[in-house]
Amino acid sequence: MDAQGRGRADNIDPADQWVLNPNTGEYELRLSPSAPQSAVPGPRRAGSRAGAPAGPGTGGAGRGRTTESERASPQEAPSVPSPRRRRGVPEETAPGRRGRRPEKTKKKSRAKKILLWTGGITAFALVGTAGAAYLYLEHLNDNITSVSDDGASTGGFSKDKAINLLLIGTDKRTGSGNEGYGDSGSVGHADTTILLHVSKDRTNATALSIPRDLIVDVPDCQTKQEDGTTKVIGGTDDVRFNTSLGQDERTPSCTMRTVTELTGITPDNFMVADFNAVKTLTSAVGGVEVCLAKDIDDPDSHLKLSKGTHTIEGEQALAFVRTRHSVGFGGDLSRIELQQQFLSALMRKLKSNDTLTSPTKMIKLAEAGTKALTVDSQLDSIDKLKDLGLELGKLNVKNLTFTTVPVIDNPAEKVKATVVVNPTTAPTVFQMIKDDVSFSEVKKKAAASKDAASAAAAARLKGAKSAASEVRVQVMNGGAPAGSAQETLNWLQNDEGVTKSENAGNAPKELSKTTLEYDPDQADQARRLADIMGLPGTALKPGESVTNAQGLPTMTLTLGKDFKGAGVSLTAPTTVPDSVQKSTADKVECAK
C-alpha cells in the first residue's frame, strides 16, 4: 500500500517514498500520481524543523514543535540534515513560482556505479561516499576531516594507474560507549592496517593486512603542525608497527612512510577510522552476517555468540572485530583473519540489492561514512572521493583477495610476543603487488598483439643453452645503484663461471628495465645468461653484438633501474607462495 493509502501518518517512513527507477538508475520521490517527482533528495524544509513555524507544504499552518513520534506527511520530502548554503547551491523555490527542471544525469547508470564501488573497498572508512552522486554533497563535505600527507604519498591516485590506498583503523577511544575497548588513554595507534592495491585495469585487488605487532623500522617523518610549521619526528628501529601512528605525535603520513619502507610500495592516499566507524556503518546497513565455527565468550572484547550464523551491528560488531583470545591461536594474527572475514561480509552486504535500493540505508551510510573517516589532503572533498569511488566501482569482489604480510616469530624473543617479516615469502608478496600481479585467477582480455608479443618473449628463453664459460658479455650500468656493474661482474666471474665478462662502465642512457642485447648467433649464450640472472624473455633484445678487446662478438647486459642486486632474479613472480594464506571477499568463511 502506498503512503496515501495507509491508515495512520505515523506509520510512514519518509525514505519509503524514494524509489529506485530501474530505467534510469536514479532515486525518485513517489508521492501521488499527480505529484511532481524529484531525482535528487533535497535538504529539509525550514518549516519542518522542530519548533519552526510551518510553511506551505509542511502539513498545516500553526503546527507546534515536532514530537518524536511524528513523521513527515505524504506531501513532504524526506528529512535530511540541512547543509549550510554554499555558492552554487540554489535557494528553495518561492511559493507560486515554478522551480528549475532538474538537470538530467549524463550517464543514467552513474549513480549506481558510485554505489557499487563501496562493495569493492576493504575498509569501512570509504563506504560513506557511496551516495556522493545524489545526496546533499555540501553537507557531506562538512563531515570530512583531512590532514596533510606531508609529502609521503605519490600525490594522489591516478585514473590510468594502479591504486594503492592505505587504510588505518586506530585504537583511540573517541565517542561514547568505547571505554571498554583499546588501550586506556591511547593516542591512537595503527591498530588495524590494510594496504589496498587495485590493479591498473581494475579487474582485481589485493588487501594486504599488516600486523600491528610486526617489528619494523619507523623512518624519520616530516609533519605539518597546526600553526603551519613543519617538524621532523625522529625515527626508531626495531619497534612495533602500530607505533608508526600516535607515538611521539606521529601522524598518518608517518605510517605511510613506514609502509613504503617495509614493502617498497608508496601509497597514493590514506584513510583513517576509529572504533565508531564499525558501530555506525554496520548499523547503517542493518547489520552484517557473520559465521562462527564454535561458541565464543570473550570477556575482554565483551563478545558472546553461539556457533552458527549471526547478524551483528553496533557494539556487537565492534566486539567481533576486537576479539582475539577466543579465536585461532588467540593472538593478533588470528584477529586479522577474523577482521578479514568481517570485512568480506560487510562488502557483500554493501553490494547486495537490500542495501543499494534502500534510500534509508544509503543516507545513513553517507552520514556515518563521512563522519567516521579522516582522509589525506588529496582526498578532502566528496568530488575527489567520488572520482576514487568510480574507479573502485569497476572491481568485482570475487577478485578481491585478502592476505597478510608473511611473518615468523621474532627469533630475538624467548617469550613470543612480536613477529618479523618472513624473508622467504614476504619479498614475493611485495613484488607481486608492485608488479600489479593478481592474487586471484582473473581472465584478462588481452589484445591479440599483446598475446603475440608475450609468446614471442617466452620463445626467446626456449632452446639450447651454451656453457657458462662460453658466455661473452660486457656489463653496463644504465640506472642501477652505483657500483652495480662491478658487483655483477664479480658475481658472474667468481660464483657463476662466466669468466669471459667485462665491466663496460656507464650506459649512454638510463633504462627502466634491465636488457640483454645480442646477435641472433649468440642466442644460446643469451639463454644461459638469462637463466643465470633470472631475466624474463622481455629483457632479451635480439639485434647486434659489439666487439670486445679481442675482436670477438660480445653481448651487452645493461642494468636498469629495476636491478635489485647481483644474484637477485628479475623475473617477476606470478603465483602466490603456497604457504601464504589468502581468501577472496565473495567467499563465506566461519571463524574458528
Secondary structure, DSSP 8 states (H G I E B T S, - for coil): --GGG-S-GGG--GGGGEEEETTTTEEEE---TTS---SS-----GGGSTT----TTSSSTT-----TT----TTS----------TT------TTS--------SSTTHHHHHHHGGGG-SSGGGGGGGGTTTS-HHHHHHH-EEE--TT-SSSS--TTS-EEEEEEEE----STT-TTSS-TT----EEEEEEEEE-TTSS-EEEEEE-TTBEEEE--EEEE-TTS-EEEE--EEEEEGGGGSSGGG--HHHHHHHHHHHHS---SEEEEE-HHHHHHHHHHTT-EEEEESS-EEETTTTEEE-SEEEEE-HHHHHHHHH--TTSTTSSHHHHHHHHHHHHHHHHHHHHSHHHHT-HHHHHHHHHHHHHHEEEEGGG-SHHHHHHHHHHHTT--GGGEEEEE--EEE-TT-SS---EEE-TTTHHHHHHHHHTT--SS-------HHHHHHHHHHHHTT-S----GGG--EEEEESSS-TTHHHHHHHHHHHTS---SEEEEEE-SS--SS-EEEE-GGGHHHHHHHHHHHT--GGGEEES--EE-TTS-EEEEEEE-TT---TT---S---S--TTS-EEETTS--EE-
